[in-house]
Amino acid sequence: MLYRIITLIGGLVFVAALFALLWLFCKKFLQHHGVTDQVSDRATVLATWTFAGISVGLLMAVAGAFVLGPWAFYRTLRGHGVDISDAAAIWWGLGIVMAAVGITGAGFFAFLMLVGAY
């Protein structure tokens, strides 16, 4: 029973880590593209919608996260007026989603191995 509680708490920590990584990558993306006004707030909005796209995509099928996450990134980015082409925005979104999910997934897998659940 203790391992289940530890695994549940660890899972929640890694969900928070996924959002934090998305926020960090979105903030760096916006700064890289010359956005200087309210960068943290804009990164929060961008990361929130990207996280929502990933979450809904994971519910449908794991591969859906890599479709809906970048799509949510692209749709939200259009509202921020960043000067970038549509194709580049989708590719950036896919890269941000893949990096954040990959880092979080590897960390969670290591955590599961550490507690003996895998």
Rosetta blueprint (number, residue, H / E / L):
1 M L
2 L H
3 Y H
4 R H
5 I H
6 I H
7 T H
8 L H
9 I H
10 G H
11 G H
12 L H
13 V H
14 F H
15 V H
16 A H
17 A H
18 L H
19 F H
20 A H
21 L H
22 L H
23 W H
24 L H
25 F H
26 C H
27 K H
28 K H
29 F H
30 L H
31 Q H
32 H H
33 H L
34 G L
35 V L
36 T L
37 D L
38 Q L
39 V H
40 S H
41 D H
42 R H
43 A H
44 T H
45 V H
46 L H
47 A H
48 T H
49 W H
50 T H
51 F H
52 A H
53 G H
54 I H
55 S H
56 V H
57 G H
58 L H
59 L H
60 M H
61 A L
62 V H
63 A H
64 G H
65 A H
66 F H
67 V H
68 L H
69 G H
70 P H
71 W H
72 A H
73 F H
74 Y H
75 R H
76 T H
77 L H
78 R H
79 G L
80 H L
81 G L
82 V L
83 D L
84 I L
85 S L
86 D H
87 A H
88 A H
89 A H
90 I H
91 W H
92 W H
93 G H
94 L H
95 G H
96 I H
97 V H
98 M H
99 A H
100 A H
101 V H
102 G H
103 I H
104 T H
105 G H
106 A H
107 G H
108 F H
109 F H
110 A H
111 F H
112 L H
113 M H
114 L H
115 V H
116 G L
117 A L
118 Y L
